[in-house]
Amino acid sequence: MSSAAATTTGTHDRRRGRVFIDKQSPETYRAFRHASETVRAEAAAAGLEPALVELINVRVSQINGCAFCLNRHTLAALQAGESPQRLGVLPGWRDTEVFTDRERAALGLAETVTHPDDAAAQDSAYAAAREVFDDAEISAAIWASITINAFNRVSILSKHPVRQAAAPRQASH
């Protein structure tokens, strides 16, 4: 067992001095995961594409600096059909032409949920969303943003580690 593995046990990581709150309070975390699944189902029912929900997840995780969620949701976005180019320019989404009006509206809402202290930005984000979304889609985008913000807090405060992914196997000839 490596020294890193020996320091991470059960509900905490001794090396980092952090409690993995998801493991410490498993019932609460299960309820939280259930709420997240409900939000995803509601987003799908409202017509938000899985790739759009993942754009929200990645953008909010970028703003919050959550390495664990960035790792998880970047992979999920790629699996949902998102392109590496679009993920690469996501922090500058306002300055590109690669995002649709719907995506821009969702990203604007996501950013205002993440930084709710700017009333003018909220009004602007809502106005843009009203142009392309109905009430169910606006609600779903906001709930998706709230959910990933909360998961970011869990991972950041627990200091969930991101480990190097296994290298892809090379085909033998």
C-alpha positions in Angstrom: 0.0 0.0 0.0 1.4 3.4 -1.0 1.9 6.1 1.7 -0.8 8.2 0.0 -3.2 5.3 0.1 -2.4 4.7 3.7 -3.3 8.2 4.7 -6.7 8.2 3.0 -9.0 6.0 5.0 -12.7 5.8 5.5 -14.1 9.3 6.2 -11.0 11.4 6.1 -7.6 12.1 4.5 -5.1 12.5 7.3 -2.5 14.1 4.9 -4.9 16.9 4.1 -6.7 17.1 7.4 -10.1 17.0 5.7 -13.2 15.1 6.4 -14.8 13.5 3.4 -18.3 14.7 4.4 -19.9 12.5 1.8 -18.5 9.4 3.6 -18.9 10.8 7.1 -22.6 11.5 6.5 -23.7 8.9 3.9 -27.4 9.2 4.4 -27.2 13.0 3.8 -25.1 12.4 0.7 -27.5 9.7 -0.6 -30.3 12.2 -0.3 -28.2 14.8 -2.0 -27.4 12.4 -4.9 -31.1 11.6 -5.2 -31.9 15.3 -5.5 -29.3 15.6 -8.2 -30.8 12.7 -10.1 -34.2 14.4 -9.8 -32.7 17.6 -11.2 -31.2 15.7 -14.1 -34.5 14.0 -14.9 -36.3 17.3 -14.7 -33.8 18.9 -17.0 -34.3 16.1 -19.5 -38.1 16.4 -19.2 -37.8 20.2 -19.8 -35.8 19.6 -22.9 -32.2 20.5 -21.8 -29.8 18.2 -23.6 -27.3 16.2 -21.5 -24.4 18.0 -23.2 -25.9 21.4 -22.2 -26.3 20.2 -18.6 -22.6 19.1 -18.6 -21.6 22.5 -20.0 -23.3 24.1 -17.0 -21.5 21.6 -14.7 -18.1 22.3 -16.2 -18.5 26.1 -16.3 -19.6 26.3 -12.7 -16.8 24.0 -11.6 -14.3 26.2 -13.5 -15.6 29.3 -11.7 -15.4 27.5 -8.3 -12.1 25.9 -9.0 -13.3 22.4 -8.1 -10.7 20.0 -9.6 -12.7 16.9 -8.7 -15.9 18.1 -10.4 -14.0 19.5 -13.4 -12.4 16.1 -13.9 -15.7 14.2 -13.6 -17.8 16.6 -15.7 -15.3 17.2 -18.4 -15.2 13.5 -19.1 -19.1 13.4 -18.9 -19.3 16.3 -21.4 -17.0 14.5 -23.8 -19.1 11.3 -23.4 -22.2 13.4 -24.1 -20.7 14.6 -27.4 -19.1 17.8 -26.4 -16.0 18.8 -28.3 -12.5 19.4 -26.9 -12.5 22.8 -28.7 -15.7 24.0 -27.0 -14.6 22.7 -23.6 -11.2 24.5 -24.1 -12.8 27.9 -24.9 -15.6 27.5 -22.3 -14.1 30.1 -19.9 -14.3 32.6 -22.7 -17.7 31.6 -24.1 -18.9 35.2 -24.5 -16.0 35.9 -26.9 -16.5 33.0 -29.3 -19.0 32.0 -31.9 -19.1 28.3 -31.0 -22.0 28.4 -28.6 -25.6 28.6 -29.5 -28.0 31.1 -28.0 -29.5 28.4 -25.8 -26.1 27.5 -24.5 -25.2 31.1 -23.9 -28.4 31.6 -22.0 -27.7 28.6 -19.8 -24.1 29.6 -19.2 -25.3 33.1 -18.2 -27.8 31.7 -15.8 -25.1 29.3 -14.4 -22.7 32.2 -13.8 -25.3 34.3 -12.1 -26.3 31.4 -9.8 -22.7 31.0 -8.9 -22.2 34.7 -8.2 -25.7 35.9 -7.2 -24.5 39.2 -5.8 -24.7 41.1 -9.1 -28.4 42.1 -9.6 -27.7 43.6 -13.0 -26.0 40.4 -14.2 -29.0 38.4 -12.9 -31.4 40.7 -14.9 -29.3 40.3 -18.0 -29.0 36.5 -17.7 -32.8 36.2 -17.1 -33.5 38.4 -20.1 -31.2 36.3 -22.4 -32.8 33.1 -21.0 -36.4 34.5 -21.6 -35.4 34.9 -25.3 -34.8 31.1 -25.8 -36.1 29.2 -22.9 -39.6 28.6 -21.4 -40.2 28.6 -17.7 -39.4 24.8 -17.3 -36.1 25.2 -19.1 -35.1 28.2 -17.0 -36.0 26.4 -13.8 -34.1 23.3 -14.9 -31.0 25.3 -15.8 -31.0 27.1 -12.5 -31.5 23.9 -10.5 -28.7 22.3 -12.5 -26.5 25.3 -11.5 -27.5 25.1 -7.9 -26.8 21.4 -7.7 -23.3 21.6 -9.2 -22.4 24.5 -7.0 -23.4 22.4 -4.0 -21.4 19.4 -5.2 -18.5 21.7 -5.8 -18.6 22.7 -2.1 -18.7 19.1 -1.0 -15.7 18.2 -3.1 -13.7 21.4 -2.4 -14.2 21.3 1.4 -13.6 17.5 1.5 -10.6 18.1 -0.8 -11.5 15.1 -2.9 -8.4 13.9 -4.8 -8.1 13.8 -8.5 -5.9 10.9 -9.5 -4.0 10.4 -12.8 -6.1 8.4 -15.2 -4.7 5.1 -16.5 -3.0 5.5 -19.8 -4.9 4.1 -22.7 -3.7 0.7 -23.8 -1.9 0.5 -27.0 -3.0 -2.1 -29.5 -0.4 -4.8 -30.0 0.4 -5.9 -33.5 
